[in-house]
Amino acid sequence: MKEQLIEKIVELEWQQFQKVQNEGGRASCQDNRPTFNIMRTSQFLVWKMEILESYYQDLQDAESKGWNLLTEKYARMMESTAPVQYEQLKERLPKRSERRLEQQERMLKKVVSWEEAFAKQYPRIAGTGRVLHTYEDTPYSTSVETYARGELSTYSDRTVELLEKLYDELERRGDNLSTLVTEQMVKLYGYQSLEDAEKRCFY
């Protein structure tokens, strides 16, 4: 049931991703369906069913309005990576309340903390991915923090509320979301474990 819903979400995201238009033309990642599937599936496997159901509804609602959540996500990232271009786009993006923005930043602190801890434990795996902090962004490199901010900003208030509950629960248990997600990812790539991937120089 969960796997079937994840497949539906990833399929709908892929369809929207194909419609994202980049300034420099079509990005190479838009032609890499296997990697897209693994990256997105590994994240969603950690989510609870109620979060998946809520986000699936977000995607369907966007579709019914002719809105593309993947385009919105990349547009929001441009606030940091391409601020001049962002100024021309921001009025077209859905407005978020101060409460919502504060909630997102609260969640992002956890994300960054988890990513920093993961990088210390698995430096080789972490070294194959994005830079971590927004202050490291460039026009050609988007950090984990900025990417997560862009993505969080596209979710409905309902989905963000559910996701924050998961974050709080993981924090109480002492679990690391980045570790849980990356563990799913390396297994989908065929590794036995995070330790196996780290030892074999995952890429």
C-alpha positions as CSV (number, residue, x, y, z in Angstrom):
1,M,0.0,0.0,0.0
2,K,2.7,2.5,1.0
3,E,5.0,1.5,-1.9
4,Q,2.1,1.9,-4.3
5,L,1.3,5.4,-3.1
6,I,5.0,6.3,-3.3
7,E,5.1,5.1,-6.9
8,K,2.1,7.3,-7.7
9,I,3.7,10.3,-6.0
10,V,7.1,9.8,-7.8
11,E,5.3,9.4,-11.2
12,L,3.3,12.6,-10.7
13,E,6.5,14.4,-9.6
14,W,8.3,13.1,-12.7
15,Q,5.6,14.3,-15.0
16,Q,5.8,17.8,-13.4
17,F,9.6,17.7,-13.4
18,Q,9.5,17.2,-17.2
19,K,7.8,20.5,-17.5
20,V,10.3,22.5,-15.5
21,Q,12.0,25.0,-17.8
22,N,15.6,26.1,-17.0
23,E,17.3,29.2,-18.2
24,G,20.1,27.2,-19.8
25,G,17.8,24.7,-21.4
26,R,16.8,21.2,-20.3
27,A,18.8,19.9,-17.4
28,S,20.6,16.5,-17.7
29,C,18.8,15.3,-14.5
30,Q,15.5,15.7,-16.3
31,D,16.6,12.7,-18.5
32,N,17.7,10.5,-15.6
33,R,14.6,8.7,-14.5
34,P,16.4,6.0,-12.5
35,T,18.3,8.5,-10.3
36,F,15.2,10.6,-9.9
37,N,13.2,7.5,-8.8
38,I,15.8,6.5,-6.2
39,M,16.3,10.0,-4.7
40,R,12.6,10.7,-4.3
41,T,11.6,7.1,-3.2
42,S,14.3,7.1,-0.5
43,Q,12.9,10.2,1.0
44,F,9.3,9.0,0.9
45,L,10.0,5.6,2.4
46,V,10.8,7.4,5.7
47,W,7.5,9.3,5.7
48,K,4.4,8.1,7.4
49,M,1.3,7.2,5.3
50,E,-0.6,10.3,6.5
51,I,2.2,12.6,5.2
52,L,2.3,10.7,1.9
53,E,-1.4,11.0,1.5
54,S,-1.3,14.7,2.3
55,Y,1.5,15.4,-0.2
56,Y,-0.2,13.3,-2.9
57,Q,-3.2,15.5,-2.4
58,D,-1.0,18.6,-2.7
59,L,0.3,17.3,-6.1
60,Q,-3.3,16.5,-7.3
61,D,-4.6,19.9,-6.2
62,A,-1.7,21.6,-8.1
63,E,-2.5,19.6,-11.2
64,S,-6.2,20.5,-11.1
65,K,-5.2,24.2,-11.0
66,G,-2.6,23.9,-13.7
67,W,0.2,24.7,-11.2
68,N,3.5,22.9,-11.1
69,L,5.0,22.2,-7.7
70,L,8.4,21.2,-9.1
71,T,8.6,24.5,-11.0
72,E,7.7,26.3,-7.8
73,K,10.3,24.5,-5.8
74,Y,13.1,25.5,-8.2
75,A,11.8,29.0,-8.4
76,R,11.9,29.4,-4.7
77,M,15.5,28.1,-4.5
78,M,16.5,31.0,-6.8
79,E,15.9,33.4,-3.9
80,S,19.4,32.3,-2.8
81,T,21.0,31.0,-6.0
82,A,19.8,33.6,-8.5
83,P,18.3,36.6,-6.6
84,V,17.9,38.9,-9.6
85,Q,15.9,36.4,-11.5
86,Y,13.9,35.5,-8.4
87,E,12.7,39.1,-8.0
88,Q,11.0,38.8,-11.4
89,L,9.2,35.6,-10.3
90,K,8.4,36.0,-6.6
91,E,5.0,37.7,-7.1
92,R,3.7,34.7,-9.0
93,L,4.5,32.3,-6.1
94,P,2.0,31.4,-3.4
95,K,2.3,33.6,-0.4
96,R,3.4,32.0,2.9
97,S,2.4,33.5,6.3
98,E,5.0,34.6,8.9
99,R,4.0,31.7,11.1
100,R,4.6,29.3,8.2
101,L,8.0,30.8,7.4
102,E,9.0,30.6,11.0
103,Q,7.8,27.0,11.1
104,Q,9.9,26.1,8.0
105,E,13.0,27.7,9.5
106,R,12.5,25.8,12.7
107,M,12.3,22.5,10.7
108,L,15.3,23.5,8.6
109,K,17.5,23.9,11.7
110,K,16.8,20.2,12.4
111,V,17.6,19.3,8.8
112,V,20.9,21.1,8.8
113,S,21.8,19.6,12.2
114,W,21.0,16.1,10.9
115,E,23.0,16.7,7.8
116,E,26.0,17.9,9.7
117,A,26.0,14.9,12.0
118,F,25.6,12.5,9.0
119,A,28.5,14.2,7.2
120,K,30.8,13.6,10.2
121,Q,29.8,9.9,10.4
122,Y,29.8,9.2,6.7
123,P,32.1,11.8,5.0
124,R,32.6,9.9,1.8
125,I,28.9,9.5,1.1
126,A,28.2,13.1,2.1
127,G,31.0,14.3,-0.1
128,T,29.2,13.0,-3.2
129,G,26.2,15.2,-2.6
130,R,25.3,18.9,-2.3
131,V,27.0,21.5,-0.2
132,L,25.2,21.8,3.1
133,H,24.5,25.5,4.0
134,T,22.6,28.2,2.2
135,Y,25.6,30.5,2.6
136,E,27.5,28.1,0.3
137,D,25.1,28.5,-2.6
138,T,26.3,29.7,-6.0
139,P,24.4,30.1,-9.3
140,Y,25.6,26.6,-10.1
141,S,25.4,24.9,-6.8
142,T,22.3,24.6,-4.6
143,S,22.8,23.6,-0.9
144,V,20.9,21.0,1.0
145,E,19.5,23.7,3.2
146,T,18.2,25.8,0.2
147,Y,16.8,22.8,-1.6
148,A,14.9,21.7,1.5
149,R,13.6,25.3,2.0
150,G,12.4,25.4,-1.5
151,E,10.7,22.0,-1.2
152,L,9.1,22.7,2.2
153,S,7.7,26.0,0.7
154,T,5.7,24.1,-1.9
155,Y,3.8,21.9,0.6
156,S,0.4,22.7,1.9
157,D,0.1,23.9,5.6
158,R,-1.4,20.5,6.3
159,T,1.6,18.6,4.9
160,V,4.1,20.8,6.7
161,E,2.2,20.3,10.0
162,L,2.4,16.5,9.6
163,L,6.0,16.6,8.6
164,E,7.0,18.7,11.6
165,K,5.4,16.2,13.8
166,L,7.6,13.5,12.2
167,Y,10.7,15.7,12.7
168,D,9.9,16.3,16.3
169,E,9.3,12.6,16.9
170,L,12.6,11.7,15.3
171,E,14.4,14.3,17.4
172,R,12.8,12.9,20.6
173,R,13.9,9.4,19.7
174,G,17.4,10.6,18.8
175,D,17.0,9.4,15.2
176,N,18.6,11.3,12.3
177,L,16.4,11.9,9.3
178,S,19.4,12.2,6.9
179,T,20.7,8.9,8.0
180,L,17.4,7.2,7.6
181,V,16.8,8.6,4.1
182,T,20.4,7.9,2.9
183,E,20.2,4.4,4.3
184,Q,17.2,3.8,2.0
185,M,19.0,5.4,-0.9
186,V,22.2,3.3,-0.7
187,K,20.1,0.1,-0.5
188,L,18.2,1.1,-3.6
189,Y,21.6,1.5,-5.3
190,G,22.4,-2.1,-4.2
191,Y,24.6,-1.6,-1.2
192,Q,24.1,-3.7,1.9
193,S,24.3,-0.8,4.4
194,L,25.6,2.7,4.9
195,E,28.8,1.3,6.2
196,D,29.2,-0.8,3.0
197,A,28.6,2.2,0.8
198,E,31.0,4.4,2.9
199,K,33.7,1.7,2.7
200,R,33.2,1.2,-1.1
201,C,33.3,5.0,-1.8
202,F,29.7,5.4,-2.7
203,Y,29.0,7.5,-5.8
